[in-house]
Amino acid sequence: MKNYHKKKGKLVFEDGSTYESYIFGSIVSTSGEVVFTTSMTGYVESITDPSYKGQILVYTYPSIGNYGIPPPFVTTKTNYIYKFYESNKVQISGLVISYYSYNPYHWNIYQSLHKYLLNNKIPGLYGIDTRFIARKLRKKGGSMLGKILVGKEDLPFYDPNKYNLSDKVTINKKVLYGNGKYRILLLDFGVKNNILRSLLKRDCTIIRVPWNYDFTKEKYDGLLISNGPGNPKIYKKPIYYIQQAMKKKLPIFGICLGNQLLGVAAGGDTYKLKYAHRSHNQPVMCLKTGKNFITSQNHGYGLDPKNMYKKWKIFFINLNDNTCEGIFHEEKPFFSVQFHPEATSGPRDTEFLFDFFINLVDKVIK
């Protein structure tokens, strides 16, 4: 690390603004959509989160790398699920932080954040006022195109929202996990590992299929539509399959991108949010109970529910901007949320929604 902290790089935005800083991790240039997160811990999970595919992640918390990277243990004997990671590889394109911790220490440390990024050919910048960058991004809708440049090298700006990123983060064939009571079909757009863990510990057999898989003839007790990166408007084929699944009247649970896709299947529309939701402390309110919760979110698109079909209602709203954060059907066991009830490293305020889903499935199979 001694030779790295003297090497300079720069963060360049599409508006021409440039911020020079120091490089760590891999000394390479990269390009993508710059977004921020406000979480205090959980950088390991964020770095490996498929929802961040194609993005340069900015951490507003001032000190990152304190506890290093945990070992790549797995929690299943077959079809590996990594215990401390949200996928089996780094998903971000680059990392920007304020202060890098040179001497990480933790009972579970396997390697430093610097070495982890280096081994995965991902560049990082430190020494930047990341809270200033977050404010800048907020004014531009929560994200901007940007690039990390090293030396005299230059790259074109890359907009991941123009591409089908799920092809890069989903599986390519059907995979089974567990041997539980409830058969859950998981439509994978870039599912986080903790969704798999949350289902397995609730006595589920998971049938995980790719985002474009025709699952209309599969036998299952409930459908979960996962999170994933990118623009929801590009997923026309799976929306059709979801509409066919709704005819079966089996329970459906959508998370993040899954919320948007279920909403479109129910007659709604999606749009680019003015400020986006990029933090681990987004407050939401359940309109059915009046209770408030703190949630983890990372998305630039919202669901417009005003033209949804009859019997569809808003489930949750965001207390910062009153946008729709979830929907449900009044008569059928369908619901979805824009936030992450499986959030790792937290908050876990809404993890009960997995119990709610499984209870719906249990009623159907009895």
C-alpha positions as CSV (number, residue, x, y, z in Angstrom):
1,M,0.0,0.0,0.0
2,K,3.0,2.3,0.5
3,N,3.4,2.9,-3.2
4,Y,-0.2,3.3,-3.9
5,H,-1.1,6.3,-1.7
6,K,1.3,8.5,-3.7
7,K,-0.3,7.7,-7.1
8,K,-2.8,10.2,-8.1
9,G,-6.0,9.8,-10.1
10,K,-9.1,12.0,-10.7
11,L,-12.8,11.8,-10.7
12,V,-14.3,13.5,-13.8
13,F,-18.0,14.2,-14.3
14,E,-20.0,14.7,-17.4
15,D,-20.4,18.4,-16.6
16,G,-16.7,18.8,-16.9
17,S,-15.9,19.1,-13.2
18,T,-12.8,17.3,-12.0
19,Y,-11.6,16.2,-8.6
20,E,-8.0,15.1,-8.2
21,S,-7.2,12.6,-5.5
22,Y,-5.2,9.5,-4.6
23,I,-5.7,6.0,-6.1
24,F,-5.9,2.7,-4.2
25,G,-6.9,-0.7,-5.4
26,S,-6.2,-1.3,-9.1
27,I,-4.4,1.5,-11.0
28,V,-6.7,1.4,-13.9
29,S,-9.3,3.9,-15.4
30,T,-13.0,3.2,-15.4
31,S,-16.3,4.8,-16.5
32,G,-19.9,4.5,-15.3
33,E,-22.8,6.1,-13.4
34,V,-21.7,7.8,-10.2
35,V,-24.0,7.2,-7.3
36,F,-23.7,7.5,-3.5
37,T,-24.6,5.6,-0.4
38,T,-24.9,6.9,3.2
39,S,-24.3,3.6,5.0
40,M,-21.8,3.5,7.9
41,T,-20.9,-0.1,7.4
42,G,-21.6,-2.7,4.8
43,Y,-19.1,-1.7,2.1
44,V,-18.3,-5.4,1.4
45,E,-22.0,-6.1,0.7
46,S,-22.4,-2.9,-1.4
47,I,-19.3,-3.7,-3.5
48,T,-20.7,-7.1,-4.4
49,D,-24.3,-6.0,-4.8
50,P,-25.6,-6.7,-8.4
51,S,-27.8,-3.6,-8.2
52,Y,-24.6,-1.5,-8.4
53,K,-23.5,-3.0,-11.7
54,G,-22.0,-0.4,-13.9
55,Q,-21.8,2.2,-11.1
56,I,-19.0,4.1,-9.4
57,L,-20.0,4.1,-5.8
58,V,-19.3,7.1,-3.5
59,Y,-19.4,6.5,0.3
60,T,-20.4,9.5,2.4
61,Y,-19.3,7.9,5.6
62,P,-15.8,9.4,6.2
63,S,-13.7,6.2,7.0
64,I,-13.9,3.1,4.8
65,G,-11.8,-0.1,5.0
66,N,-11.6,-0.3,8.8
67,Y,-12.5,-3.9,9.1
68,G,-11.2,-5.1,5.7
69,I,-12.7,-7.9,3.7
70,P,-14.0,-11.2,5.3
71,P,-13.1,-14.7,4.0
72,P,-15.0,-16.2,1.1
73,F,-16.9,-18.7,3.1
74,V,-20.0,-20.3,1.7
75,T,-23.3,-21.2,3.5
76,T,-24.5,-24.1,1.2
77,K,-22.8,-27.3,0.2
78,T,-24.0,-27.0,-3.4
79,N,-24.7,-24.0,-5.6
80,Y,-22.5,-21.8,-3.4
81,I,-23.9,-18.8,-1.6
82,Y,-21.2,-16.7,-0.1
83,K,-21.8,-16.0,3.6
84,F,-20.5,-12.4,3.8
85,Y,-21.0,-11.2,0.2
86,E,-24.1,-10.3,-1.8
87,S,-22.8,-12.1,-4.9
88,N,-19.8,-14.1,-6.0
89,K,-17.8,-11.1,-7.4
90,V,-17.3,-7.4,-7.3
91,Q,-20.1,-5.6,-9.2
92,I,-19.1,-1.9,-8.9
93,S,-17.0,-0.2,-11.6
94,G,-15.1,2.0,-9.1
95,L,-15.1,3.2,-5.5
96,V,-14.7,6.8,-4.1
97,I,-14.2,7.4,-0.4
98,S,-13.0,10.2,1.9
99,Y,-10.4,8.4,4.0
100,Y,-8.9,5.0,3.5
101,S,-8.0,3.0,6.6
102,Y,-4.4,1.8,6.1
103,N,-4.4,-0.6,9.1
104,P,-7.7,-2.6,9.0
105,Y,-8.3,-4.8,12.0
106,H,-11.2,-7.3,12.7
107,W,-11.6,-10.8,14.1
108,N,-13.0,-11.9,10.7
109,I,-10.5,-10.1,8.3
110,Y,-9.2,-12.1,5.4
111,Q,-7.6,-9.2,3.3
112,S,-7.6,-5.5,3.0
113,L,-10.1,-3.5,0.9
114,H,-7.2,-2.3,-1.2
115,K,-6.0,-5.8,-1.9
116,Y,-9.6,-7.0,-2.7
117,L,-10.1,-4.2,-5.2
118,L,-6.6,-4.8,-6.7
119,N,-7.3,-8.5,-7.2
120,N,-10.5,-7.7,-8.9
121,K,-9.1,-4.9,-11.1
122,I,-11.3,-2.2,-9.6
123,P,-9.9,1.3,-9.0
124,G,-10.6,3.3,-5.9
125,L,-10.1,7.0,-5.0
126,Y,-9.6,8.5,-1.5
127,G,-9.1,12.0,-0.2
128,I,-12.2,13.5,-1.8
129,D,-14.9,15.3,0.1
130,T,-17.6,12.7,-0.6
131,R,-20.4,14.5,1.2
132,F,-19.8,17.4,-1.2
133,I,-20.0,14.9,-4.0
134,A,-23.2,13.4,-2.6
135,R,-24.8,16.9,-2.6
136,K,-23.7,17.5,-6.1
137,L,-25.2,14.2,-7.2
138,R,-28.5,15.0,-5.4
139,K,-28.9,18.1,-7.4
140,K,-28.6,16.0,-10.6
141,G,-31.2,13.4,-9.7
142,G,-29.0,11.3,-7.5
143,S,-26.5,10.3,-10.1
144,M,-24.3,11.6,-12.9
145,L,-22.1,9.9,-15.5
146,G,-18.4,10.0,-14.5
147,K,-15.1,8.3,-14.7
148,I,-12.0,7.6,-12.7
149,L,-8.9,8.4,-14.7
150,V,-5.3,7.5,-14.1
151,G,-2.4,9.3,-15.7
152,K,-3.1,10.6,-19.2
153,E,-5.6,7.9,-20.1
154,D,-9.1,8.9,-21.0
155,L,-12.3,7.0,-21.5
156,P,-15.7,7.8,-23.0
157,F,-18.6,8.2,-20.6
158,Y,-20.6,5.0,-20.1
159,D,-24.3,5.1,-19.3
160,P,-25.4,1.7,-17.9
161,N,-29.1,2.6,-18.0
162,K,-29.0,2.2,-21.8
163,Y,-28.1,-1.5,-21.5
164,N,-29.6,-4.7,-20.2
165,L,-27.4,-5.2,-17.2
166,S,-29.3,-8.2,-15.9
167,D,-27.6,-10.3,-18.6
168,K,-24.3,-9.5,-16.7
169,V,-25.5,-10.3,-13.2
170,T,-28.1,-13.1,-13.5
171,I,-27.5,-16.8,-13.8
172,N,-27.7,-18.5,-17.2
173,K,-29.7,-21.6,-16.3
174,K,-32.2,-22.8,-13.6
175,V,-30.6,-23.6,-10.2
176,L,-32.1,-25.2,-7.1
177,Y,-31.3,-24.3,-3.5
178,G,-32.5,-26.0,-0.3
179,N,-35.1,-28.7,0.3
180,G,-37.8,-26.9,2.2
181,K,-41.6,-27.0,2.5
182,Y,-42.3,-24.0,0.3
183,R,-41.4,-24.0,-3.4
184,I,-40.4,-20.4,-4.3
185,L,-39.7,-19.5,-7.9
186,L,-37.1,-16.7,-7.9
187,L,-37.0,-14.6,-11.0
188,D,-33.4,-13.4,-11.0
189,F,-32.5,-9.9,-12.3
190,G,-29.4,-9.7,-10.1
191,V,-30.6,-11.1,-6.8
192,K,-28.7,-10.3,-3.6
193,N,-27.5,-13.3,-1.7
194,N,-29.4,-12.2,1.4
195,I,-32.7,-12.8,-0.4
196,L,-31.6,-16.4,-0.9
197,R,-30.6,-16.7,2.7
198,S,-33.8,-15.1,3.9
199,L,-35.9,-17.7,2.0
200,L,-33.7,-20.7,3.0
201,K,-34.0,-20.0,6.7
202,R,-37.8,-19.9,6.2
203,D,-38.0,-23.6,5.1
204,C,-38.0,-22.8,1.3
205,T,-36.9,-24.7,-1.8
206,I,-35.7,-22.0,-4.2
207,I,-36.1,-22.4,-7.9
208,R,-33.8,-19.7,-9.3
209,V,-34.2,-18.8,-13.0
210,P,-32.7,-16.2,-15.3
211,W,-34.5,-12.9,-15.8
212,N,-35.8,-13.9,-19.3
213,Y,-36.7,-17.5,-18.5
214,D,-40.2,-18.6,-19.4
215,F,-41.4,-19.9,-16.1
216,T,-45.1,-20.1,-17.0
217,K,-45.0,-23.9,-16.9
218,E,-42.9,-24.3,-13.7
219,K,-44.6,-25.7,-10.6
220,Y,-44.2,-23.4,-7.6
221,D,-46.0,-22.2,-4.5
222,G,-45.0,-18.5,-4.7
223,L,-43.1,-16.1,-7.0
224,L,-40.4,-13.7,-5.9
225,I,-39.3,-11.0,-8.4
226,S,-35.8,-9.9,-7.4
227,N,-33.9,-6.6,-7.3
228,G,-31.6,-5.8,-10.2
229,P,-29.8,-2.9,-12.0
230,G,-30.8,-0.6,-14.8
231,N,-33.9,0.8,-16.4
232,P,-37.1,-1.1,-15.8
233,K,-38.6,-0.2,-19.2
234,I,-36.3,-2.6,-21.0
235,Y,-37.8,-5.8,-19.4
236,K,-40.8,-6.3,-21.6
237,K,-40.7,-10.1,-21.9
238,P,-40.5,-10.8,-18.1
239,I,-43.4,-8.4,-17.6
240,Y,-45.5,-10.5,-19.9
241,Y,-44.5,-13.7,-17.9
242,I,-45.4,-11.9,-14.6
243,Q,-48.8,-11.1,-16.0
244,Q,-49.3,-14.7,-16.9
245,A,-48.3,-15.7,-13.3
246,M,-50.9,-13.3,-11.9
247,K,-53.6,-15.4,-13.5
248,K,-52.5,-18.4,-11.3
249,K,-53.4,-16.3,-8.1
250,L,-50.3,-17.7,-6.3
251,P,-48.5,-15.3,-4.0
252,I,-46.1,-12.8,-5.6
253,F,-43.5,-10.7,-3.9
254,G,-41.5,-8.1,-5.7
255,I,-38.4,-6.3,-4.3
256,C,-36.9,-3.1,-5.7
257,L,-36.8,-3.6,-9.5
258,G,-39.3,-6.4,-8.8
259,N,-41.7,-3.7,-7.4
260,Q,-41.4,-1.7,-10.6
261,L,-42.0,-4.7,-12.9
262,L,-45.0,-5.9,-10.9
263,G,-46.4,-2.4,-11.0
264,V,-46.0,-2.2,-14.7
265,A,-47.6,-5.6,-15.1
266,A,-50.5,-4.2,-13.0
267,G,-51.0,-1.3,-15.4
268,G,-48.6,1.3,-13.8
269,D,-45.6,3.1,-15.3
270,T,-42.1,3.9,-14.3
271,Y,-40.2,7.2,-14.4
272,K,-36.8,8.7,-13.6
273,L,-36.9,10.1,-10.0
274,K,-35.9,13.7,-9.5
275,Y,-33.6,13.0,-6.6
276,A,-33.3,9.2,-6.6
277,H,-33.1,7.1,-3.4
278,R,-29.5,6.3,-2.6
279,S,-29.1,5.6,1.1
280,H,-29.5,3.2,4.0
281,N,-31.8,5.5,6.0
282,Q,-34.8,6.2,3.8
283,P,-38.0,6.5,5.9
284,V,-41.1,4.9,4.6
285,M,-44.7,4.5,6.0
286,C,-47.0,1.6,5.6
287,L,-50.4,3.0,4.5
288,K,-52.2,-0.1,5.9
289,T,-50.9,0.3,9.4
290,G,-49.6,3.8,9.7
291,K,-46.2,2.5,11.0
292,N,-42.9,4.0,9.9
293,F,-39.7,2.1,9.0
294,I,-36.1,2.9,8.1
295,T,-35.0,1.2,4.9
296,S,-32.0,0.7,2.6
297,Q,-32.5,1.8,-1.1
298,N,-30.5,2.2,-4.3
299,H,-32.5,3.1,-7.3
300,G,-33.0,6.0,-9.7
301,Y,-36.4,5.0,-11.0
302,G,-39.8,5.2,-9.4
303,L,-43.2,3.5,-9.9
304,D,-46.1,5.7,-11.0
305,P,-49.2,3.8,-9.7
306,K,-52.0,6.2,-10.9
307,N,-53.1,4.1,-13.8
308,M,-52.9,0.7,-12.1
309,Y,-55.8,-1.6,-12.6
310,K,-58.7,-1.8,-10.0
311,K,-58.0,-3.4,-6.7
312,W,-54.3,-2.4,-6.7
313,K,-53.4,0.0,-3.9
314,I,-50.3,1.8,-2.6
315,F,-48.7,-0.2,0.2
316,F,-45.8,2.1,1.3
317,I,-44.8,5.7,0.6
318,N,-41.5,7.5,1.0
319,L,-41.7,10.1,3.8
320,N,-39.1,12.3,2.1
321,D,-40.8,12.8,-1.2
322,N,-44.1,10.9,-0.9
323,T,-43.3,8.7,-3.8
324,C,-44.8,5.2,-4.1
325,E,-42.6,2.6,-2.2
326,G,-44.8,-0.5,-2.6
327,I,-48.1,-1.8,-3.9
328,F,-50.5,-4.6,-3.1
329,H,-53.7,-6.2,-4.5
330,E,-56.8,-6.0,-2.3
331,E,-58.0,-9.5,-3.1
332,K,-55.1,-11.5,-4.4
333,P,-51.8,-12.4,-2.6
334,F,-49.7,-9.9,-4.6
335,F,-47.4,-7.2,-3.2
336,S,-44.1,-5.6,-3.7
337,V,-41.8,-3.0,-2.1
338,Q,-39.2,-0.6,-3.6
339,F,-36.8,-0.9,-0.7
340,H,-34.7,-3.9,0.5
341,P,-36.3,-5.9,3.4
342,E,-33.3,-8.2,3.2
343,A,-30.8,-5.3,3.6
344,T,-27.3,-6.3,4.7
345,S,-25.7,-4.8,6.8
346,G,-29.1,-3.3,7.6
347,P,-31.4,-1.8,8.6
348,R,-33.6,-4.8,9.2
349,D,-36.8,-3.0,10.1
350,T,-38.8,-4.6,7.3
351,E,-37.4,-8.2,7.3
352,F,-40.9,-9.3,8.5
353,L,-42.1,-8.9,4.9
354,F,-40.5,-12.3,4.2
355,D,-42.6,-13.8,6.9
356,F,-45.7,-12.0,5.5
357,F,-44.9,-13.6,2.1
358,I,-44.3,-17.1,3.4
359,N,-47.6,-16.9,5.4
360,L,-49.4,-16.1,2.2
361,V,-47.8,-19.1,0.5
362,D,-48.6,-21.3,3.5
363,K,-52.3,-20.4,3.2
364,V,-52.3,-21.4,-0.5
365,I,-50.7,-24.8,-0.1
366,K,-52.9,-25.9,2.9
